[in-house]
Amino acid sequence: MNVTVRGRGRAHRTVTFDAARNEVRLIEQRLLPHEFKIIGTRDYPETAAAIRDMIVRGAGAIGATAAYGFAQGVRAFRGRGMAAFERRADLVFRTLAEARPTAVDPVNAMLGIRAVMKKGATVTEQQDLALGAAEAFAEEDVRHCREIGEHGLELIRDGMRILTHCNAGWLAFVDIGSATAPMYAAHAAGRKFHVFTDETRPRSQGASLTAWELSQQGIPHHVIADNAAGHLMQRGEIDLVIVGADRVLGRTGEVANKIGTYTKAVLAHRHVIPFYVAIPLSTLDWNLAGGADIPIEERAPEEVLGAWGVTRSGKREWVRIADPASTARNPGFDVTPAELITGIITPLGIFKPRELARRRKHLEAAVAKG
Ligand code: MRU
C-alpha cells in the first residue's frame, strides 16, 4: 500500500525478498506508528526470531515471511547430498513453524513449497524451486486479499460504522489486508463510512497499526478501548463487524483470532449485528477436528503487566502498569464458534462458516491451482 513518510509517498509491501543477498526484508512493525523502518534478516534463525519477536506479525505476513525464510534456509545449504539437504530443510521448517504456533499460514506456506520442491532432482534445482514457490505464495496472498475486497465490498454501504479488532490490515499480510480489504475497496469506490478499531491490548495492534493504516489511507476512524464496543453496540453505533483470523477450521467453521474476538462476536450476536471474518485460503486448516485442538500461544506476562510506547523525547520504552507483585496470564488468541459468525469472506466468495466443509474440494482445488 502507499505509505507517506515525511511528505513522500511510496508503495510498500510488508515482506519482500532480496535474492542476491538471500535476505528477507521486513517492515519493523514494533516501531509503528512512530517510525517507518525496513530491516533485513540474514539467515533463517534471524527470520524465525523476527516472527517470534513480532517485528512482523499477522497470519498472512508471517506466512510469507516463513515462506521466504524457508527458501532462505535451504538456499544457504552448503553441504553435500540430498539426504543432508533434506535434514536441513526439516530443521528450517521446524524452526520457522515453531516461532508462532496459532496461525496456520506459515505451515501451509512451507508445506506448499516442499511439495513444489519435490519436482527438482538436484539440490540446486530444489533451491531454485523453493524461492519460486515462496514468491508465488506472496503473490497469491496479495491476489487473495484483492479478491476478498471485491467480495466484501457489497457489505459496506454509505454511512456505515464498522468495528474491527486487532490488525488484519495490509501490515498483517503482504499487501491490502483481509479485514481491511473490503474497506479499502469501498473507500476506492467513494463510499463514506467510519471505522472503530479496538485498541487490542496487550500489544495494541489496533491502536498502533490499524489506526496508522487507516490514517495513511485517509479513512475516518476512532480508536476505542477494548471494553467500549458493547456500549457502542447497545447505542446503535455499530452496523457491521469485520475481523481477520489466524486459523479457520474448515471442518467446523470455528475461528481463532486475536484475544477479544470471541467477546466481540458474543456482543454482536446479542445486538444482531452482522459479524464477518475475512481470510485468504492459506488460513484454512482442514486437519484439526475442533477449536479446542487449536494451539493457543501464551505470551510473556510483561505484555499484560505493562505497555510499550514512545516517550516525548522519541525513545521506545516499556512502562509497568500493574502492581509490582502481580503476575499475569496472557493467552494471545481465542476461538469463536461458527454460530456467532455471519459469514467468512474468502477469495472465492462469502460463505456461512459451516458451508466451508461442503466446499472443501472447491477451496482445495483453488489452493492447488495457485
Ligand atoms: O499477534 P498478532 O499481531 O500476530 O496477531 C495476529 C493478528 O493480527 C490478528 O489476530 C488478526 O486479526 C488476524 S491475522 C490477519
Residues whose N, C-alpha, C, O or C-beta is under 5 A from the ligand:
A	BS01	MRU	R57 G58 A59 G60 H165 C166 N167 A168 A172 Q205 G244 A245 D246 N257 K258
